[in-house]
Amino acid sequence: MPHLVIEYTANLTAGFDAAQALKAANRSLIESGEFEPDNIKSRVVPLADFRVGDRDEGHAFIHAHLHILPGRSESQRAAIAKRLRDALRLQYRPLPGVSTQITVEVLELRRDTYTKVVV
């Protein structure tokens, strides 16, 4: 905990360095003071097949799902989401003719159904 999944559309490869974005995202989570560094598990998933609205071209997105255990207030979760969004925004170089949406959602895991073992 937490688990971070960053999805991005494949048409962003020229403006989005996924490996650097992952480092920046993890750094933002660590700097929030809400998470122990060794507990953050993150990954980036490129989306070859995607669609935004009814258009085939000219649109793209970066979306982060952050799964955390309950116990933080709504304002804490909102601050984490904004911090993560801003970190991702700094890693994206806008591409001409491409409208890109950067979104983040913070989701709470259920303690009774989440399990972990370190071996």
N, C-alpha and C positions, 0 to 999 in steps of 0.2 A: 504494500500500500504506500503510496498511491500508484495507480496504473495510468500511464499517459499514452494515448494512441493519437497520432497526428496523421490525418489523411490529406493528400494534396493531389490535385489533378495533374496528369502527366504533361499537359501543355505548359506547365510552369517551370520545366527543368532549366530553362535559360535564366530565370529570375529567382529561383529558390534552391538554395543548397541545403538539402534535407539533413545532412550530417551536422552542419553548423547550426541549423535550426533546432535540432535535437539537443545539442549542447547548450544553446541559449535557453531553451525551454527548461531543461533540468536546472540550470543555474538560477532561473527565475523562481522555480519552486523551492530550491534550497534557500535562496535569499529571502523568501517570504517568512522564514522561520517556523513554518507550519509542519515541515517534513524533515525526517532524518535522511541524509544523502543516500545511505545504503538501502533505504526502503523504496526509493523511487525506481520504478521499472517503466521504461519508455521505449517506444518504437515508432517508426515512420512507415506509412503505407502509401505507395504511389497508386493512383487510380487511373488505369489505362482507359477504362470504359466509364464514362460519366456524362452527365447532362445537367445543364442549368437552364431551367425554363423550357422553352421550345426551340432553342437555338443550338446549332452544332458548333459554332465558332464564336470567338470574341468574349467568352466568359470562362472563369476558372474559380476555384476556391481552395482554401486551406481550412480544415476543420479539426479542432482538437477536442477529444473526449478525455476528461480527467475523472477517473474513478477514485473516490476517497471513502474512508470509513466515516460514519456519522460522528457528530460531536462538535462540529463547527457551526457558528451562527450563519444566517443568510448573508449578513454583511461580510463576514470572513470569506465565505465562498465566492461572493461577488468580487471581492478584492483580489482573490487568487485568480479568478477568471480574467479580470482586467489585466493583471500583471502578466499572465501567460499570453493573452492576446497581443499586448504591447511588445513582448519579446519576439513573438512570431512576426509581427509587423516590421520590426527592425531588421529581420532576416530576409525580407522580401524586397526585391528590386522590381518595381512596376514595369510591365511589358507594354509597349505601344499597342493600342487597339485591343487590349484585354482587360475587361472589368473583372477585378478579383475581389471576392469576399473572404474575409478572415474571421472565423467564428470559433467560439470556445463554449463548451458546456461542462459544468461540474456536476457530476452525478454521485450520489451516495450509495455505497455498497451496503448490503445487509449483513450485519455482524453474524447473524445466525446461519447464513449460507456462504460466507466467505471463509476460506481456510488457507493456511499457509504453513509450510514446513521449510526450514533451512537445513540442508544436509551437507 
